[in-house]
Amino acid sequence: MSVNAGPSAIVIIPARGGSQGVPLKNLARVDGITLVGRAVQAALAAPSVAQVIVSTDHDEIAAEARSHGARVVARPAEIAGGTASSESALLHVLDRVEAGDGGLPPQEIPAVTVLVQCTSPFIDPEDLDTAIRRVAGGEKDVVVAVSETHDFQWRIDDGVASPVGHTTDYRPRRQERAPHYRETGAFYVMRTDGFRAGSTRFFGDVGIQPVAPEWAIEIDEPRDLWLARQLVDQVTDAVPAPLDVDALVTDFDGVHTDDHAYVDQDGTEQVRVSRGDGMGVSRLRRTGLPILILSTETNKVVASRADKLKVQVMHGIDDKATALRAWITEQGLDPARVAYVGNDVNDLAAMAVVGWPVAVADARPEVRAQARLVLSREGGNGAVREICDRILAARPGEVTSDSTAAQTPVVTG
């Protein structure tokens, strides 16, 4: 097999707005990133990919795809229904690219076309790149993502169950059985000319690209989405990625605190906060980055904590979204470069204002679903320190000292 030296593939990601199993599935988030965003990022990370195009009939999906670096081709209604095939979307995109789309000049189609599906949230760019190179180098006409399985399968015909690939009186041990493979749906790599000639993803000499079974989940139903999020939560050794933003806004209860309060016999409230969070805020504040605590809570404990941290505060705010927009305008900031950290449903409107909606690890499911980034730490237990450290990681050299006084663990009202 010859080695392909440069980008040789066009990746096309069909992403309809309609979905029966999970409404607006392609905008659902796993680890804070939408499914369409994850698909685009994985494809762009494969060196053999020349360009990534998302085919969609939905404006919000289109905007999300562009924000992650993909080009978008509008999908006509006649090939955007629930019965439309992925092949029809791919053929339409190839025709539009070849003819010129969206004011861009006509261009030659790469030799390899790849169908990537948003329903596979854990695509390994290395697996994808290997499959592309196998097709580009002439080893195979088509290469399909599969996962190895050794399970015993059954089928039912007219109400009668019968084994597939084995018998009831001969059930060899795992090591004595040849593995078989399940299509993951993650990617289908094809010679472009062969695909266009037959209008099908399967033709000629078909090969398989095994991928890690533990990450080969395909999202079709709400429980699949839940499982994908649980899988992400099991990854504890990942290095947090830097977060490049120009301002940080946080809720108070459930973010700076663990969302609990101590109340004495006189009704006075106390809350528990983290010394580590205080250190994170102190280090970030010294870079000059604007920091705001925005809370609906009326208790003066919020102002007391903000004063201790030496950051701006607005509390007793019912309409957090309007207040946040006004603050962003006053600061002369681009909303797309502002992070907002929340934990509960009253944060959702404010999260929609900024480019980086962030959720603490123990946030409400609705908040986690809307977040672009879900932190690994819980509110009051390092979440604020984590977001500060991520922002600091994107601003190297700006913090000169850690010599600040330790923050008090409890602030009284």
Sequence and secondary structure as in RCSB ss.txt:
>XXXX:A:sequence
MSVNAGPSAIVIIPARGGSQGVPLKNLARVDGITLVGRAVQAALAAPSVAQVIVSTDHDEIAAEARSHGARVVAR
PAEIAGGTASSESALLHVLDRVEAGDGGLPPQEIPAVTVLVQCTSPFIDPEDLDTAIRRVAGGEKDVVVAVSETH
DFQWRIDDGVASPVGHTTDYRPRRQERAPHYRETGAFYVMRTDGFRAGSTRFFGDVGIQPVAPEWAIEIDEPRDL
WLARQLVDQVTDAVPAPLDVDALVTDFDGVHTDDHAYVDQDGTEQVRVSRGDGMGVSRLRRTGLPILILSTETNK
VVASRADKLKVQVMHGIDDKATALRAWITEQGLDPARVAYVGNDVNDLAAMAVVGWPVAVADARPEVRAQARLVL
SREGGNGAVREICDRILAARPGEVTSDSTAAQTPVVTG
>XXXX:A:secstr
     S  EEEEEE  S  SSSTTGGG EETTEEHHHHHHHHHHTSTTEEEEEEEES HHHHHHHHHTT EEEE 
 GGGSSTT  HHHHHHHHHHHHHH  TT       SEEEEE TT TT  HHHHHHHHHHHHTTS SEEEEEEEE 
  EEEEETTEEEEESSBTTB   GGGS  EEEEEEEEEEEEHHHHHHHTSS  SSEEEEE  GGG     SHHHH
HHHHHHHHT  S        SEEEE STTTTB S  EE TT  EEEEB HHHHHHHHHHHTTT  EEEE S  ST
HHHHHHHHHT EEE S S HHHHHHHHHHHHT  GGGEEEEE SGGGHHHHTTSSEEEE TT  HHHHHH SEE 
SS TTTTHHHHHHHHHHHTSTT           SEEE 
